[in-house]
């Protein structure tokens, strides 16, 4: 039997919310065992809605497993990201985490590790024989920066890239896709010259502009810049690749290469704009295959990877790869039943990814089945041997630093502040 709870509005007072959620956690924890001490339920806390991939994946897996074992399961959903982080932190503080919970690799996973709440997923994958099947870049993305262990299980393998309208490139006289950021900007100008929007972006969402800010330092330093910046040993001013990213955001925004009003456009609206026929270039990824499929099959759109930063030594990986909103397993409740579910999950994960949810499996050794959109087969060669993951700044930075950088990057892209002002302000946030 499935039960699902949706998060209550966090508009209630903080005291009421904390009290209520702590109580809910206690009820959930006690409901897992029957009078004779046997487990009766598996509980999960996930970010999203019933239409999101993580929910579809775990609802399917838990339903089939629990039906076979005669268990109940309960999935609690929180859609808004900040509300989810607040909810998860409350469960951490009250030590009432569910059996399974979505958790990004960053400050929240560290908070869970601090209370010894995380199962070592890497050890479990070694035990059940799935460690060598895991994509190298996915493992890299989720590896704990402090101790090198793997505490999180990937939601899927997600890759990101630029899509472009072939007709507009042809109309603008662009024969080849850009391989450097200099070429990217030159192509944007050619597209603007024919009266079309060069780039569509969901500028109201923190991660969208931040991608452009972080592309150059990622290609040049991998995770090193953001780790050093967070530690106070790196700065935008002293790192040429990071400074390049600042100037790139400023140029793209102030030269009119983003769509009008981009700062108030969310990612869903931006997606609808591009796949609805507006704009020439859009940064997207494998999570939107369903939107791109028809246009791609008709030959209307193509794709290209993240360009090189010219004049600098760029790493070979040019396709950002990440694991989505990863899952953790509560060490305190990881009994024989949960270990059995973990093994069941691994055995069936690729099948669920491809046939139920249509996302790439994190287990690269499993072949992609026939009958999927052509994009699956055409995109996969770009990342199948990748060992270096994408470094997402938005879950690595402290929340207060992140909030300030988001405010500053918005102003930078709109020309309200200049690059040197952005650099001075953002470098002051982490100086030690």
Secondary structure as UniProt FT lines:
FT   STRAND          2..6
FT   TURN            10..11
FT   HELIX           14..30
FT   TURN            31..32
FT   TURN            35..36
FT   STRAND          41..47
FT   TURN            50..51
FT   HELIX           53..69
FT   STRAND          72..78
FT   HELIX           81..94
FT   STRAND          100..102
FT   TURN            105..106
FT   HELIX           107..114
FT   TURN            115..116
FT   HELIX           121..128
FT   HELIX           131..133
FT   HELIX           136..142
FT   TURN            145..147
FT   STRAND          157..165
FT   HELIX           166..171
FT   TURN            172..173
FT   HELIX           181..193
FT   TURN            194..195
FT   STRAND          199..200
FT   TURN            203..204
FT   HELIX           206..221
FT   TURN            222..223
FT   HELIX           224..231
FT   TURN            236..238
FT   HELIX           240..254
FT   TURN            255..256
FT   TURN            260..261
FT   HELIX           262..264
FT   HELIX           267..275
FT   TURN            276..277
FT   STRAND          281..285
FT   HELIX           286..288
FT   HELIX           289..297
FT   TURN            298..299
FT   STRAND          301..304
FT   TURN            310..311
FT   STRAND          321..322
FT   STRAND          327..330
FT   HELIX           331..333
FT   HELIX           336..351
FT   HELIX           352..357
FT   TURN            364..365
FT   TURN            370..371
FT   HELIX           374..380
FT   TURN            381..385
FT   HELIX           393..395
FT   HELIX           399..413
FT   TURN            414..415
FT   HELIX           419..428
FT   TURN            429..430
//
